[in-house]
Amino acid sequence: MNATRPTGFFVVILGLLSMLPPLAIDMYLPSFLDIAQDLNVSQEKVQTTLAIFTFGFAIGQLFWGPIADSFGRKPIILLGLSGGAVASFFLTQVANIENFYLLRFIQGLFGAAPAVVLGALVRDLFERNQFARMMSTIMIITMVAPLLAPIVGGHLAHWFHWHAIFYLLMVMGIICASLFAIGIPETLKQENKAPLNFTKVLKNFVALISHKATLGYVLVGGLSFSGMFCFLTSGSLVYIGLYGVSAEYFGYFFMLNIGVMIVMTFINGRLVTQIGSEKMLRIGLTLQFIAGIWLAISATFELGLWSMAIGIAIFVGMVSTIGSNASAAILDRYPQMAGTANALAGTARFGIASLIGAGLSHIPLNTERPMLYMMATCTFVASICYYFLACRNSD
């Protein structure tokens, strides 16, 4: 494989790898009520399993990134895929919510490995703007997962059982591990491997967040994603529970969100090498800020389902543009510890999201206002962080 001209097979494999986390997050959303009934718990407790998965995903990135800087990208990705497949299988055997919580945490922990190391692997091969373009290409493939996940999950649960969702995740993990083992070489050169020293790793994390611009980019990516995560946590309950949308049709509203994201990701991939990742980040953040204002207005004046749905679609549609360009800005500053830098960004993204999602899951959803106000708050704070930390302190 030529480092500057990746093969289609290379892109497809990395795209499949990046599909697994959104599949693990999105595919079981329409089944929350079914899982609650089977495990004899409230739907709020099932909502919490999403935050627990995300928390495990965040914690895992703290470790997998530095370990990948020491031992290489390939073995860590294979370990993560294998561990995630095993956890998916045991999720079909649970009889109580406590075991479900534990296995979702483990699934998130191992699922973090390919997710965080993927960015470092691509960064090994490409410079900043090309990296952003490559990640945009991979993300277009990735968008197929959340585009189809709720629809596939809803139909699997309807025709079979929600267990079928986790069996499918297990099979996909095995397939991805096999393809990756065969088709992707190790990208971390021997001379760039860093000895594993967790004291040094901790110092590196401190050094990263001590840099105001880096901290700004980390928070922007984390808060933007957290706004989308508010929708993932509560969206099915709002659409299905409050507005009466059937579980099978909820996925089509989800498709609207992902459709906007695909368009923006495509535009980002085309324009980022011409105008730069920084300008694309600003464009994405500005559009998401405007969408946040609209969602706050929609909630305040109760403008209804379609007003909310369109605002959410624009909001969610900006997440990949903001995330890929914020990551490019971070990794461009620290090419010698790309795994650690990417781990910090990923941990912040999913750590902040898990805290906000857990908090939101404990608020009674008698109206859509808690979800929409929280989404608006996330993008408002992200915009403030960008202006005062990243924009004012960029090199």
PLY file of the C-alpha trace (Angstrom):
ply
format ascii 1.0
element vertex 395
property float x
property float y
property float z
element edge 394
property int vertex1
property int vertex2
end_header
0.00 0.00 0.00
1.26 3.47 -0.91
1.11 5.74 2.16
-0.08 8.71 0.17
-2.56 6.79 -2.01
-4.38 4.22 0.14
-6.15 1.34 -1.56
-9.91 0.97 -1.50
-9.50 -2.21 0.54
-7.55 -0.24 3.16
-10.29 2.40 3.41
-13.08 -0.19 3.57
-11.40 -2.15 6.39
-10.82 0.98 8.46
-14.37 2.07 7.72
-15.70 -1.27 8.98
-13.62 -0.93 12.14
-15.02 2.50 12.82
-18.56 1.19 12.27
-18.50 -1.04 15.35
-18.81 1.62 18.09
-21.80 3.40 16.50
-23.42 0.01 15.88
-22.91 -0.92 19.53
-24.41 2.43 20.54
-27.27 2.85 18.08
-28.54 -0.59 17.12
-30.26 -1.38 20.41
-31.87 2.06 20.92
-35.33 0.99 19.64
-35.21 -2.01 22.02
-34.95 -0.07 25.29
-38.54 -0.86 26.26
-38.19 -4.56 25.30
-34.99 -4.92 27.32
-36.62 -3.19 30.29
-39.52 -5.64 30.18
-37.28 -8.72 29.84
-35.02 -7.68 32.73
-37.95 -6.36 34.77
-36.50 -2.88 35.27
-37.47 0.70 34.41
-36.59 2.18 31.02
-34.38 4.74 32.80
-32.12 1.90 33.97
-31.80 0.64 30.41
-30.99 4.20 29.30
-28.13 4.17 31.80
-26.52 1.22 30.00
-25.70 3.59 27.14
-23.83 5.94 29.48
-22.03 2.94 31.04
-20.86 1.73 27.63
-19.65 5.24 26.85
-17.86 5.51 30.19
-16.02 2.24 29.51
-15.21 3.57 26.04
-13.76 6.73 27.57
-11.69 4.93 30.22
-10.35 2.44 27.69
-8.91 5.19 25.52
-6.72 6.41 28.39
-4.89 3.08 28.29
-5.10 1.84 24.70
-3.62 4.98 23.15
-0.36 4.94 25.15
-0.10 1.14 24.89
-0.43 1.44 21.10
2.42 3.98 21.10
4.58 1.32 22.75
3.53 -2.01 21.24
2.16 -0.96 17.87
-1.25 -0.33 16.38
-2.12 -3.79 15.04
-2.02 -5.99 18.17
-4.06 -3.50 20.20
-6.76 -3.23 17.54
-6.99 -7.03 17.28
-7.25 -7.36 21.07
-10.03 -4.80 21.18
-12.02 -6.45 18.41
-11.72 -9.86 20.06
-12.69 -8.61 23.52
-15.69 -6.73 22.12
-16.93 -9.83 20.30
-16.75 -11.92 23.47
-18.62 -9.27 25.49
-21.32 -9.12 22.78
-21.88 -12.86 23.07
-22.27 -12.79 26.86
-24.73 -9.89 26.61
-27.14 -12.37 25.05
-26.95 -14.51 28.20
-27.74 -11.91 30.88
-30.62 -12.39 33.31
-30.38 -9.15 35.30
-29.53 -5.50 34.78
-26.38 -5.64 36.93
-24.71 -8.13 34.57
-25.92 -6.06 31.63
-24.21 -3.01 33.15
-20.94 -4.93 33.67
-20.84 -6.39 30.18
-21.70 -3.08 28.52
-18.79 -1.51 30.41
-16.45 -4.30 29.23
-17.79 -3.99 25.68
-17.07 -0.25 25.75
-13.64 -0.80 27.29
-12.50 -3.14 24.51
-14.39 -1.23 21.83
-12.23 1.79 22.65
-9.08 0.07 21.39
-9.77 0.07 17.63
-11.54 3.42 17.88
-8.67 5.32 19.48
-5.84 3.54 17.68
-7.48 4.00 14.28
-6.81 7.75 14.38
-3.17 7.19 15.32
-2.78 4.60 12.56
-4.03 7.05 9.95
-1.88 9.82 11.44
1.18 7.58 10.98
0.60 7.81 7.24
-0.71 11.31 6.47
-0.05 14.99 7.24
-2.70 17.24 8.85
-4.95 18.25 5.94
-4.62 14.87 4.23
-5.33 13.20 7.58
-8.55 15.23 7.93
-9.52 14.30 4.36
-8.77 10.62 4.97
-10.77 10.61 8.20
-13.66 12.26 6.39
-13.57 9.48 3.77
-13.58 6.83 6.49
-16.38 8.64 8.29
-18.56 8.58 5.17
-18.30 4.78 5.31
-18.83 4.91 9.05
-22.05 6.85 8.61
-23.65 3.78 7.07
-23.65 2.26 10.57
-25.78 4.84 12.42
-27.81 5.33 9.26
-28.97 1.72 9.29
-28.39 0.67 12.91
-31.73 1.70 14.50
-33.67 0.36 11.52
-31.80 -2.97 11.52
-31.98 -3.18 15.31
-35.69 -2.42 15.33
-36.45 -5.11 12.76
-34.17 -7.68 14.41
-35.89 -7.15 17.74
-39.32 -7.26 16.08
-38.78 -10.45 14.06
-36.43 -12.29 16.44
-35.37 -10.90 19.82
-33.12 -8.10 21.03
-30.46 -10.80 21.62
-30.06 -10.96 17.83
-28.60 -7.44 17.91
-25.68 -8.54 20.07
-25.17 -11.76 18.09
-24.76 -9.59 15.00
-22.22 -7.39 16.81
-20.27 -10.52 17.78
-20.16 -11.78 14.18
-19.12 -8.37 12.86
-16.31 -8.17 15.41
-14.96 -11.54 14.27
-15.16 -10.55 10.59
-13.43 -7.21 11.21
-10.64 -8.87 13.20
-10.04 -11.39 10.40
-9.96 -8.75 7.64
-7.72 -6.44 9.65
-5.27 -9.23 10.49
-4.96 -10.10 6.81
-5.16 -6.71 5.09
-3.56 -4.02 7.30
0.17 -3.88 8.12
1.73 -2.39 11.23
2.14 1.39 10.69
4.15 2.39 13.76
7.85 2.31 12.89
10.15 0.59 15.32
12.13 3.77 15.98
8.93 5.64 16.91
7.84 3.16 19.57
7.89 4.69 23.04
8.65 2.63 26.18
5.48 2.07 28.20
5.76 4.26 31.27
2.48 5.25 32.87
4.15 7.96 34.93
5.37 9.51 31.69
1.94 8.94 30.13
0.34 10.87 32.99
2.84 13.69 32.49
2.05 13.68 28.77
-1.65 14.00 29.51
-0.95 16.90 31.86
1.25 18.54 29.22
-1.46 18.16 26.60
-4.25 19.70 28.65
-1.93 22.42 29.95
-1.70 23.80 26.42
-4.70 26.12 26.11
-5.28 25.60 22.39
-5.11 21.81 22.73
-7.50 21.91 25.68
-9.83 24.04 23.61
-9.90 21.57 20.71
-10.42 18.67 23.14
-13.39 20.38 24.79
-14.90 21.47 21.47
-14.88 17.89 20.16
-16.14 16.51 23.47
-19.00 18.97 23.93
-20.12 18.78 20.31
-20.31 15.00 20.55
-22.05 15.26 23.93
-24.84 17.26 22.34
-25.43 14.42 19.90
-25.20 11.93 22.76
-28.11 13.69 24.47
-30.18 12.73 21.45
-28.86 9.14 21.53
-29.70 8.83 25.22
-33.20 10.31 25.14
-34.20 10.59 21.48
-36.01 7.25 21.20
-38.03 8.00 24.33
-38.94 11.48 23.09
-39.86 10.40 19.55
-41.54 7.12 20.50
-42.82 7.88 24.00
-43.86 11.51 23.66
-44.66 11.93 19.96
-45.97 8.42 19.29
-43.53 7.50 16.51
-43.44 3.69 16.17
-40.20 1.88 16.99
-39.83 0.72 13.38
-40.13 4.27 12.04
-37.85 5.92 14.60
-34.91 4.76 12.51
-36.05 6.90 9.60
-35.85 10.04 11.71
-32.38 8.84 12.65
-31.60 8.56 8.92
-32.45 12.25 8.51
-29.74 13.15 11.03
-27.15 10.90 9.46
-28.07 12.08 5.96
-27.09 15.63 6.90
-23.92 14.28 8.49
-22.97 12.39 5.34
-23.43 15.52 3.21
-21.33 17.62 5.59
-18.66 14.93 5.82
-18.49 14.79 2.02
-18.21 18.60 1.81
-15.52 18.58 4.48
-13.53 15.97 2.57
-13.70 18.08 -0.60
-12.93 21.47 0.95
-10.54 20.73 3.81
-7.44 20.47 1.61
-8.35 23.76 -0.09
-9.34 26.02 2.82
-7.80 24.12 5.73
-9.15 22.15 8.67
-9.34 25.21 10.94
-11.87 27.01 8.71
-13.92 23.85 8.30
-14.00 23.48 12.08
-15.32 27.04 12.41
-17.98 26.45 9.76
-19.20 23.28 11.46
-19.23 24.86 14.91
-21.09 27.95 13.67
-23.80 25.88 11.99
-24.18 23.73 15.10
-24.42 26.85 17.26
-27.26 28.16 15.08
-28.99 24.77 15.32
-28.63 24.94 19.10
-30.39 28.30 19.17
-33.19 26.86 17.04
-33.60 23.85 19.35
-33.85 26.13 22.39
-36.51 28.20 20.61
-38.34 25.05 19.51
-38.41 23.73 23.08
-39.45 27.04 24.64
-42.35 27.65 22.27
-43.26 23.97 21.77
-43.02 24.15 17.99
-43.60 20.42 17.55
-42.07 17.26 16.11
-40.81 18.48 12.74
-39.33 21.70 14.10
-37.40 19.60 16.61
-36.44 16.93 14.06
-35.00 19.43 11.57
-33.03 21.25 14.27
-31.62 17.98 15.58
-30.66 16.89 12.05
-28.62 20.06 11.50
-27.07 19.81 14.97
-26.07 16.16 14.64
-24.99 16.68 11.04
-22.11 18.92 12.15
-20.59 16.48 14.64
-18.28 14.65 12.21
-17.01 17.91 10.67
-16.25 19.35 14.08
-14.76 16.12 15.44
-12.49 15.24 12.51
-11.04 18.75 12.23
-10.59 19.19 15.98
-8.75 15.85 16.04
-6.57 16.93 13.12
-5.60 20.09 15.02
-4.65 18.08 18.11
-2.70 15.33 16.34
-0.86 17.79 14.14
0.73 19.28 17.25
1.88 15.94 18.70
2.89 13.51 15.90
5.37 11.72 18.19
2.65 10.72 20.67
-0.34 10.50 18.39
-1.82 7.58 20.33
-1.70 9.48 23.62
-3.08 12.68 22.06
-5.88 10.78 20.32
-6.61 8.95 23.57
-7.01 12.25 25.40
-9.39 13.57 22.74
-11.40 10.34 22.73
-11.55 10.11 26.51
-12.79 13.68 26.76
-15.33 13.11 23.98
-16.87 10.02 25.52
-16.18 10.92 29.15
-18.04 14.21 28.93
-20.80 12.52 26.94
-21.23 9.72 29.49
-21.55 12.20 32.37
-24.05 14.39 30.52
-25.96 11.36 29.24
-26.12 9.80 32.71
-27.43 13.05 34.14
-30.02 13.40 31.40
-31.21 9.81 31.88
-32.23 10.68 35.46
-34.47 13.58 34.39
-38.11 12.54 33.79
-38.95 13.04 30.12
-42.46 14.45 30.32
-41.46 16.88 27.57
-38.65 17.22 25.04
-37.27 20.31 26.79
-34.54 18.63 28.93
-33.00 16.97 25.86
-33.17 20.05 23.62
-31.96 22.50 26.27
-29.02 20.21 27.08
-28.09 19.93 23.40
-28.18 23.70 23.04
-26.06 24.16 26.17
-23.40 21.76 24.84
-22.85 23.69 21.61
-22.97 27.08 23.41
-20.21 25.98 25.80
-18.24 24.40 22.93
-18.30 27.71 21.06
-17.08 29.59 24.14
-14.24 27.08 24.63
-13.21 27.42 21.01
-13.09 31.21 21.10
-11.29 31.66 24.41
-8.98 28.63 24.33
-8.37 27.38 20.79
-8.89 30.48 18.62
-7.02 32.93 20.85
-4.10 30.58 21.49
-3.63 28.82 18.15
-0.08 28.80 16.84
0 1
1 2
2 3
3 4
4 5
5 6
6 7
7 8
8 9
9 10
10 11
11 12
12 13
13 14
14 15
15 16
16 17
17 18
18 19
19 20
20 21
21 22
22 23
23 24
24 25
25 26
26 27
27 28
28 29
29 30
30 31
31 32
32 33
33 34
34 35
35 36
36 37
37 38
38 39
39 40
40 41
41 42
42 43
43 44
44 45
45 46
46 47
47 48
48 49
49 50
50 51
51 52
52 53
53 54
54 55
55 56
56 57
57 58
58 59
59 60
60 61
61 62
62 63
63 64
64 65
65 66
66 67
67 68
68 69
69 70
70 71
71 72
72 73
73 74
74 75
75 76
76 77
77 78
78 79
79 80
80 81
81 82
82 83
83 84
84 85
85 86
86 87
87 88
88 89
89 90
90 91
91 92
92 93
93 94
94 95
95 96
96 97
97 98
98 99
99 100
100 101
101 102
102 103
103 104
104 105
105 106
106 107
107 108
108 109
109 110
110 111
111 112
112 113
113 114
114 115
115 116
116 117
117 118
118 119
119 120
120 121
121 122
122 123
123 124
124 125
125 126
126 127
127 128
128 129
129 130
130 131
131 132
132 133
133 134
134 135
135 136
136 137
137 138
138 139
139 140
140 141
141 142
142 143
143 144
144 145
145 146
146 147
147 148
148 149
149 150
150 151
151 152
152 153
153 154
154 155
155 156
156 157
157 158
158 159
159 160
160 161
161 162
162 163
163 164
164 165
165 166
166 167
167 168
168 169
169 170
170 171
171 172
172 173
173 174
174 175
175 176
176 177
177 178
178 179
179 180
180 181
181 182
182 183
183 184
184 185
185 186
186 187
187 188
188 189
189 190
190 191
191 192
192 193
193 194
194 195
195 196
196 197
197 198
198 199
199 200
200 201
201 202
202 203
203 204
204 205
205 206
206 207
207 208
208 209
209 210
210 211
211 212
212 213
213 214
214 215
215 216
216 217
217 218
218 219
219 220
220 221
221 222
222 223
223 224
224 225
225 226
226 227
227 228
228 229
229 230
230 231
231 232
232 233
233 234
234 235
235 236
236 237
237 238
238 239
239 240
240 241
241 242
242 243
243 244
244 245
245 246
246 247
247 248
248 249
249 250
250 251
251 252
252 253
253 254
254 255
255 256
256 257
257 258
258 259
259 260
260 261
261 262
262 263
263 264
264 265
265 266
266 267
267 268
268 269
269 270
270 271
271 272
272 273
273 274
274 275
275 276
276 277
277 278
278 279
279 280
280 281
281 282
282 283
283 284
284 285
285 286
286 287
287 288
288 289
289 290
290 291
291 292
292 293
293 294
294 295
295 296
296 297
297 298
298 299
299 300
300 301
301 302
302 303
303 304
304 305
305 306
306 307
307 308
308 309
309 310
310 311
311 312
312 313
313 314
314 315
315 316
316 317
317 318
318 319
319 320
320 321
321 322
322 323
323 324
324 325
325 326
326 327
327 328
328 329
329 330
330 331
331 332
332 333
333 334
334 335
335 336
336 337
337 338
338 339
339 340
340 341
341 342
342 343
343 344
344 345
345 346
346 347
347 348
348 349
349 350
350 351
351 352
352 353
353 354
354 355
355 356
356 357
357 358
358 359
359 360
360 361
361 362
362 363
363 364
364 365
365 366
366 367
367 368
368 369
369 370
370 371
371 372
372 373
373 374
374 375
375 376
376 377
377 378
378 379
379 380
380 381
381 382
382 383
383 384
384 385
385 386
386 387
387 388
388 389
389 390
390 391
391 392
392 393
393 394
